[in-house]
Amino acid sequence: VSQEELANLVGLPRQRVNQALRHLETVGLVRVGYRDVTILDLEGLKRFEK
C-alpha cells in the first residue's frame, strides 16, 4: 500500500500520513520504504495505538 493509498483509506492528507509514519519510524516501530511500510515491532505498535 502506498502512502497515497493509505491516506485515502484513513481519510487524511498524504502529508499527514507521511508525518505519522516518519514518527513511527523514528521510535523504531516501522520502517518506511519507497512503496512499502514494514512493521518492526507489532506489540509496540499495538501499545502505541492505546
TAKA-V285905 format. One record per residue. RES is the residue in one letter. SS is DSSP state (a for helix, b for strand, c for the rest). PSI is psi as a letter, one per 20 degrees, with the letter a starting at -180 (999 if undefined). Layout:
# TAKA-V285905
res->RES ss->SS psi->PSI
res->RES ss->SS psi->PSI
This chain:
# TAKA-V285905
res->V ss->c psi->p
res->S ss->c psi->r
res->Q ss->a psi->h
res->E ss->a psi->g
res->E ss->a psi->g
res->L ss->a psi->g
res->A ss->a psi->g
res->N ss->a psi->h
res->L ss->a psi->h
res->V ss->a psi->i
res->G ss->c psi->k
res->L ss->c psi->q
res->P ss->c psi->q
res->R ss->a psi->h
res->Q ss->a psi->h
res->R ss->a psi->h
res->V ss->a psi->g
res->N ss->a psi->g
res->Q ss->a psi->g
res->A ss->a psi->g
res->L ss->a psi->g
res->R ss->a psi->h
res->H ss->a psi->g
res->L ss->a psi->h
res->E ss->a psi->g
res->T ss->a psi->h
res->V ss->c psi->j
res->G ss->c psi->j
res->L ss->c psi->h
res->V ss->b psi->r
res->R ss->b psi->p
res->V ss->b psi->p
res->G ss->c psi->a
res->Y ss->c psi->g
res->R ss->c psi->k
res->D ss->c psi->r
res->V ss->b psi->p
res->T ss->b psi->p
res->I ss->b psi->p
res->L ss->c psi->h
res->D ss->c psi->n
res->L ss->a psi->g
res->E ss->a psi->g
res->G ss->a psi->h
res->L ss->a psi->h
res->K ss->a psi->g
res->R ss->a psi->h
res->F ss->a psi->h
res->E ss->a psi->h
res->K ss->c psi->999
